[in-house]
Amino acid sequence: MADLAQQWSLWAVAAAVLAALTSLLAKVGLEGLPSTLATLLRTLVVGVALAVLVLARGELPPLSDLPRRSLLFLLLSGLATAGSWLCFFRALQLGPVARVAPIDKLSVVLVAVGGATLLGETLSAAQWLGVALIAVGAVLVAWT
């Protein structure tokens, strides 16, 4: 059996649990703050935590050694993340977390479609059914 720390599914479940905590804690943390300031504060915490981790693991090579294409796409991903977080925090400020988070998770559906159309990834019929159920579930939770 593969080393437990190398199983993608374990990391994915951990990410889901932490993402749920992120939403719940952020909803409470937004009280009395503008959503943009709250997003900045959370982002600073993320940046510091990751900087400490990267430095502790000795994973910071000179930037000139990093592939330019990787840097470009990570820059674009970072901009998308910033936009997503700003929108998410504003939505959390205005609406109930139990309805905002499922709409945010429609990103799963968009990733499946994008992975198939842009990256050439394939999903089975059963997997596409799962993607459709995620979409239907998110709509039912958010708008009914």
C-alpha positions as CSV (number, residue, x, y, z in Angstrom):
1,M,0.0,0.0,0.0
2,A,1.2,3.5,-0.9
3,D,2.5,5.7,1.9
4,L,-0.5,7.4,3.4
5,A,1.0,10.9,3.0
6,Q,1.3,10.3,-0.7
7,Q,-2.4,9.5,-1.3
8,W,-4.1,12.4,-3.2
9,S,-7.5,11.4,-1.8
10,L,-6.3,12.0,1.8
11,W,-5.0,15.5,0.9
12,A,-8.3,16.2,-1.0
13,V,-10.4,15.3,2.0
14,A,-8.2,17.4,4.3
15,A,-8.6,20.3,1.9
16,A,-12.3,20.0,2.0
17,V,-12.4,19.9,5.8
18,L,-10.1,23.0,6.0
19,A,-12.1,24.8,3.2
20,A,-15.3,24.2,5.3
21,L,-13.5,25.7,8.4
22,T,-12.3,28.6,6.2
23,S,-15.9,29.5,5.3
24,L,-17.3,29.1,8.7
25,L,-14.5,31.0,10.4
26,A,-14.5,33.7,7.8
27,K,-18.2,34.3,8.2
28,V,-17.7,35.1,11.9
29,G,-14.5,37.0,11.2
30,L,-16.2,39.3,8.7
31,E,-18.4,40.9,11.5
32,G,-17.6,44.6,11.6
33,L,-15.0,44.6,8.8
34,P,-15.1,45.4,5.1
35,S,-14.9,42.3,3.1
36,T,-11.8,43.6,1.2
37,L,-9.9,44.2,4.5
38,A,-10.9,40.8,5.8
39,T,-9.7,39.2,2.6
40,L,-6.3,41.0,2.9
41,L,-5.9,39.9,6.5
42,R,-6.6,36.3,5.7
43,T,-4.3,36.5,2.7
44,L,-1.4,37.9,4.8
45,V,-1.8,35.0,7.2
46,V,-1.7,32.6,4.3
47,G,1.4,34.3,2.9
48,V,3.3,34.3,6.1
49,A,2.4,30.6,6.9
50,L,3.5,29.5,3.5
51,A,6.7,31.5,3.6
52,V,7.6,29.9,6.9
53,L,6.8,26.5,5.5
54,V,8.8,27.0,2.3
55,L,11.8,28.4,4.1
56,A,11.7,25.7,6.8
57,R,11.7,23.0,4.0
58,G,14.5,24.8,2.1
59,E,12.4,24.9,-1.1
60,L,13.2,28.5,-2.2
61,P,15.5,28.4,-5.2
62,P,16.6,31.6,-6.9
63,L,13.7,32.9,-9.0
64,S,15.9,32.8,-12.1
65,D,15.9,29.0,-11.8
66,L,12.2,28.7,-12.0
67,P,10.5,28.0,-15.4
68,R,9.1,31.2,-16.9
69,R,5.9,29.4,-18.1
70,S,5.3,28.1,-14.5
71,L,5.8,31.6,-13.1
72,L,3.3,33.1,-15.7
73,F,0.6,30.6,-15.0
74,L,1.1,30.8,-11.2
75,L,0.9,34.6,-11.5
76,L,-2.4,34.2,-13.4
77,S,-3.6,31.6,-10.9
78,G,-2.8,34.0,-8.0
79,L,-4.8,36.8,-9.7
80,A,-7.7,34.4,-10.1
81,T,-7.4,33.4,-6.5
82,A,-7.4,37.0,-5.3
83,G,-10.5,37.7,-7.4
84,S,-12.2,34.5,-6.1
85,W,-11.4,35.3,-2.5
86,L,-12.6,38.9,-2.8
87,C,-15.9,37.8,-4.4
88,F,-16.3,35.0,-1.8
89,F,-15.8,37.2,1.2
90,R,-18.2,39.8,-0.2
91,A,-20.8,37.1,-0.8
92,L,-20.2,35.7,2.7
93,Q,-20.7,39.2,4.1
94,L,-24.0,39.6,2.3
95,G,-25.4,36.0,2.5
96,P,-25.6,32.9,4.7
97,V,-22.6,30.7,4.6
98,A,-24.7,27.6,4.0
99,R,-25.9,29.1,0.7
100,V,-22.8,31.0,-0.4
101,A,-20.4,28.0,0.0
102,P,-22.3,25.6,-2.3
103,I,-22.4,28.2,-5.1
104,D,-18.6,28.7,-4.6
105,K,-18.2,25.0,-5.0
106,L,-19.7,25.1,-8.4
107,S,-16.1,25.6,-9.2
108,V,-15.9,21.8,-9.1
109,V,-18.2,21.6,-12.0
110,L,-16.3,24.3,-13.9
111,V,-13.0,22.6,-13.2
112,A,-14.4,19.3,-14.6
113,V,-15.6,21.0,-17.8
114,G,-12.3,23.0,-18.1
115,G,-10.2,19.9,-17.4
116,A,-12.0,18.0,-20.2
117,T,-12.1,20.8,-22.7
118,L,-8.9,22.7,-22.1
119,L,-6.6,20.0,-20.7
120,G,-7.8,16.9,-22.5
121,E,-8.7,15.1,-19.3
122,T,-11.4,12.4,-19.4
123,L,-14.2,11.5,-17.1
124,S,-16.3,8.4,-17.2
125,A,-20.1,8.6,-17.6
126,A,-20.4,7.9,-13.8
127,Q,-18.0,10.7,-13.1
128,W,-19.9,13.2,-15.3
129,L,-23.1,12.1,-13.5
130,G,-21.3,13.0,-10.2
131,V,-20.4,16.4,-11.6
132,A,-24.0,17.0,-12.7
133,L,-25.2,16.0,-9.2
134,I,-22.8,18.5,-7.6
135,A,-24.3,21.2,-9.9
136,V,-27.9,20.2,-9.0
137,G,-27.1,20.0,-5.3
138,A,-25.4,23.4,-5.2
139,V,-28.4,24.9,-7.0
140,L,-30.9,23.2,-4.7
141,V,-29.0,24.3,-1.5
142,A,-28.5,27.9,-2.7
143,W,-31.7,28.8,-4.4
144,T,-34.5,26.8,-2.9
